[in-house]
Amino acid sequence: MSAPPDDECPLPPVVPGYLLDRLLGRGGSGEVWRARPRGGGPPVAVKVLVAGDAARQAREAALLGALDHPHLVRLHEVVHQPRRGGPARVALVLDLLEGGSLAALLARRGRLRPGEVVTALAPVAAALARAHEDGVVHGDLSPGNVVFTAEGRPVLTDLGVARVLGEEAAGEVTPAYVDPAVARGGAPGPASDVFGVAAAAFHALTGVPPWNAATPADTLDVAAAGELPDLAALAPGCPPALLEVVVRGLSADPHARGSAAAFALDLRHACRPEPVRLPAAGGPDADLADAGTGPRTELTHQVPGRHRRPAPREVPPARGRRRPSAAVLRRAAAAVGTALLVGVAVWGGLLWSRSGPGAAPLPAEAAAAATASAPATATATAAPEPAPDTGLPTPAPVFPEPVLPDPEPTPAPEATDWTAVLVALYDRRAEAFTTGDTALLDGVYTADSPLLAADRASLAALAAAGEALRGFEPAVTGVEVAGPPAADGQVRVGLVDSWPAYTVVPAADPGGPALRTEPGRAPAEVAMVLVPGPEGWRIGSAGRLA
């Protein structure tokens, strides 16, 4: 994605809930703007997609938003941008990365030192490995997709418009870094992502991308031929072990490249890493290189033809995904006592963003970082702790959903099916959030639980915004009791929970078009205290473990 000309000041688009103030870049798929949440908070990046199927984009982005890795750009939410006389567009709200891209750094410096290449790209390969675990490929990796934080941490971007394995789509690629197999019309896969990160390493070491020609079409033809320049000749000071890893990643045989995880590990072992030196804004750079052609990451080109992918891959519901191992559950259970002593009873706190002008202040997101199964309709704003608003309007109307019966009277702990108890509690809480019925929460928490107050405040804020949730279905995938009951009958458990993507809809029209799509969350460990009562077990406190 290219930066806009300095003298170009286009009118920012309208994205509900955000004030867009500066255009950061523009490409074939859309524009990226710097923005601030209307409700306050740190700035974010908003990518407004102007091409493609909006429904497919929202679905892919929501699925990919569940990928959790420190070197993948974080997706906060998917906003559906209404337009008069046309279909809604999709806007992705992402972390704002202010360190610039690897493409911009190479344009300024020409090349990086070998240790900097390891620091910049080994984490990116590890992030790709995480995506590949869930059947997701990037499909168009180049230096323009590697962006640094202000502190120099590399982050892989544009995975929100990546292909999910099993989909059918036209192949959009950056010719200077494309896998020859894809340039010849093949479908992108994990091996082509390994080639992409190796191609970025080639450019960073030599100052030039692996494929070069006068036009994008000619560059694509060069890539299809697959005749790579001699890396050793172009980077004479590169350690042999690092040369070997990069050359293997660029192999003409996709099977010889190895996995992204292996590439990341081998890259780290090939050379001692060193911090990437990002140039100070407006200042000289002592490391300006003596070689290099600027990157051509903006020259994307449509590969002719449509390529039939494998049969559509069903994304399993969160309830059945990756049943946690006994070791994971034991760790969660063992951590319950310590975690609950340091205030992790913020499991249910939320921040509900609302669309349109005049949004009232909403409950804070103190709990969001430690959320176990709280629906995350929020932006990245955070305050110390959730504070219920005593003057909020009445909750949204109750929609016709089946009401679960109250849990049975509490049986003796040794005879309890803890998974069944927790599934019932999670289902009741989900029903409260999809129907707006605050009273249902009394069947989830103890009367003095801080989580009850936090959830009530969140539901009130949701009602005040005139919004409801659709498809919010947190799931419990494993439970283990931490030990015998306490003297008062309380039981400490460790569990793993998750939730799939869901949508935010108008409360007045819950079956209508979505206002935005919220990403799901991969399985996470949770520590919880269950309290017995005359009407069954209730949650006293809970917290997501780091």
Buried (B, 14 or more C-beta within 10 A) or exposed (E): BEBBEEEEEEEBBEBBBBBBEEBBBBBBBBBBBBBBBBBEBEBBBBBBBBEBEBBBBBBBBBBBBBBEBEBBBBBBBBBBBBEEEEEBBBBBBBBBBBBBBBBBBBBBBBBBBBBBBBBBBBBBBBBBBBBBBBEBBBBBBBBBBBBBBEEBBBBBBBBBBBBBBEBEBEBBBBBBBBBBBBBBEBBBBBBBBBBBBBBBBBBBBBBBBBBBBEEBEBBBBBBBEBEBBEBEEBBEEBBEEBBBBBBBBBBEEBEEBBBBBBBBBBBBEBBEBBEBBBBEEEEEEEBEEEEBBBBBBBBBBEBEEEBEBEEEEEBEEBBEBBEBEEEBBBBBBBBBEEBBEEEBBBBBBBBBBBBEEEBEEBBBBBBBEBBBBBBBBBBBBBBEBBBBBEEBEEBBEBBEEEEBEEBEEBEEBEEBEBBEBBBBBBBBBBBBBBBBBBEBBBBBBBEEBBBBBBBBBBBBBBBBBBBBBBBBBBBBBBBBBBEEBEEEBBBBBBBBBBBBBBBBBBBEEBEEEBBBBBBBBBBBBBBBBBBBBEEBBBBBBBBBBE
